Amino acid sequence: MASKKTPLQYLAQVPLFSACSSRDLGKIAKAADRINMVAGTTIITQGTAGKQAFVLLSGSATVKRNGKKIATVQAGAIVGELSLLDRGSRTATVVCDTDCELLVVDARHLFAVIDEVPAMAHKLLAALATRIRDLDRAHYG
């Protein structure tokens, strides 16, 4: 079943993009592609190179690291954001549990938007710093 929320509304929920204005989110959404994947399809394979992130618009997926389930993600979640930003190897495998509708954010298109709106880089850096602080607290107190 298709979502009633717009891609822009889902992007606003993603911590990486939550500080962005509606205008900035609109530019990201416009540069992204919507795709559908059936249950059982692998979205991301751990260890492979990546240049995209995927925002789940509908459905759910399992995230596994080294073969061990670490999370189940649902509509509004983003997967693959690290490779989106640094184009490095995927840190986990993500497989659709159900049929999924996804918004694909490609690095080339995201960086073109950032080049157009340089202030967006500051917002993304702040979001990443918040995430690092949260991880630091979780692991070191």
C-alpha positions as CSV (number, residue, x, y, z in Angstrom):
1,M,0.0,0.0,0.0
2,A,1.4,3.4,-1.0
3,S,2.1,5.9,1.7
4,K,-0.1,9.0,2.2
5,K,2.9,11.0,3.3
6,T,5.0,12.8,0.8
7,P,8.8,12.0,0.3
8,L,9.5,15.5,1.8
9,Q,7.6,14.6,5.0
10,Y,9.7,11.4,5.3
11,L,12.9,13.3,4.7
12,A,12.0,15.7,7.5
13,Q,11.8,12.7,9.9
14,V,15.3,11.5,9.0
15,P,17.8,12.8,11.6
16,L,20.4,13.5,8.9
17,F,18.0,15.9,7.2
18,S,15.8,17.1,10.1
19,A,17.5,20.5,10.4
20,C,17.0,21.3,6.7
21,S,14.3,23.7,5.7
22,S,11.3,22.6,3.7
23,R,12.8,24.3,0.7
24,D,16.1,22.3,1.1
25,L,14.1,19.1,1.6
26,G,12.2,19.8,-1.5
27,K,15.4,20.0,-3.5
28,I,16.6,16.7,-2.0
29,A,13.3,15.0,-2.8
30,K,13.3,16.4,-6.3
31,A,16.8,15.0,-6.9
32,A,15.9,11.6,-5.5
33,D,14.2,8.6,-7.2
34,R,11.2,6.5,-6.0
35,I,11.5,2.8,-6.4
36,N,9.6,-0.3,-5.3
37,M,11.2,-3.6,-4.1
38,V,9.5,-6.8,-3.3
39,A,9.8,-8.7,-0.1
40,G,13.1,-10.6,0.1
41,T,15.0,-8.2,-2.1
42,T,18.4,-7.1,-0.8
43,I,18.6,-3.3,-0.7
44,I,22.2,-3.1,0.6
45,T,24.9,-5.7,0.9
46,Q,27.5,-5.4,3.6
47,G,31.1,-4.8,2.3
48,T,30.1,-3.5,-1.1
49,A,30.8,0.1,-2.3
50,G,27.8,2.5,-2.0
51,K,26.8,5.8,-3.3
52,Q,23.2,6.0,-2.3
53,A,21.0,6.1,0.8
54,F,17.5,4.7,0.9
55,V,14.6,6.2,2.8
56,L,11.8,3.8,3.5
57,L,8.5,5.3,2.4
58,S,6.5,2.1,3.1
59,G,7.3,-1.4,4.3
60,S,9.9,-2.8,6.6
61,A,13.4,-4.2,6.3
62,T,15.9,-6.1,8.4
63,V,19.4,-4.8,9.0
64,K,22.1,-7.4,9.6
65,R,25.8,-6.9,10.4
66,N,28.1,-9.8,10.0
67,G,25.0,-12.0,9.6
68,K,23.5,-10.9,13.0
69,K,20.2,-9.0,13.0
70,I,20.8,-5.6,14.6
71,A,17.5,-3.8,13.7
72,T,14.2,-3.7,11.9
73,V,13.5,-0.5,10.1
74,Q,10.2,0.9,8.9
75,A,8.7,3.8,7.0
76,G,10.7,7.0,7.8
77,A,14.0,5.2,8.4
78,I,17.1,5.8,6.3
79,V,19.7,3.1,5.5
80,G,23.0,3.6,3.7
81,E,23.6,7.1,4.8
82,L,27.3,6.6,5.7
83,S,28.1,5.4,2.2
84,L,26.0,8.3,0.8
85,L,28.4,10.7,2.5
86,D,31.8,9.0,2.2
87,R,31.2,6.5,-0.6
88,G,32.8,3.9,1.6
89,S,31.9,0.2,2.0
90,R,28.5,-0.7,3.3
91,T,28.5,-1.5,7.1
92,A,25.4,-3.8,7.0
93,T,23.1,-5.8,4.8
94,V,19.5,-4.6,4.5
95,V,16.8,-6.9,3.2
96,C,13.1,-6.0,2.6
97,D,10.8,-8.0,5.0
98,T,7.8,-6.7,3.0
99,D,7.2,-5.0,-0.3
100,C,8.9,-1.6,0.1
101,E,8.7,1.7,-1.5
102,L,11.9,3.6,-1.2
103,L,13.3,7.0,-1.9
104,V,16.9,6.7,-3.4
105,V,19.1,9.6,-2.5
106,D,22.2,9.5,-4.7
107,A,25.5,11.1,-3.6
108,R,26.1,12.9,-6.9
109,H,22.6,14.5,-6.7
110,L,22.9,15.3,-3.0
111,F,26.2,17.0,-3.4
112,A,24.8,19.0,-6.4
113,V,22.1,20.2,-4.0
114,I,24.7,21.1,-1.4
115,D,26.7,23.0,-4.0
116,E,23.5,24.9,-4.8
117,V,22.7,25.5,-1.1
118,P,26.0,25.5,0.8
119,A,24.4,26.3,4.1
120,M,22.9,22.8,3.9
121,A,26.4,21.3,4.6
122,H,26.4,23.1,8.0
123,K,23.1,21.4,8.8
124,L,24.3,18.0,7.8
125,L,27.5,18.4,9.8
126,A,25.5,19.4,12.9
127,A,23.3,16.3,12.4
128,L,26.3,14.0,12.1
129,A,27.9,15.6,15.2
130,T,24.7,14.9,17.1
131,R,24.7,11.3,16.0
132,I,28.4,10.9,17.0
133,R,27.7,12.3,20.4
134,D,24.7,10.0,20.9
135,L,26.9,7.0,19.9
136,D,29.6,8.2,22.2
137,R,27.2,8.5,25.2
138,A,25.7,5.1,24.4
139,H,29.1,3.4,24.4
140,Y,31.2,5.4,26.9
141,G,28.5,7.0,29.2
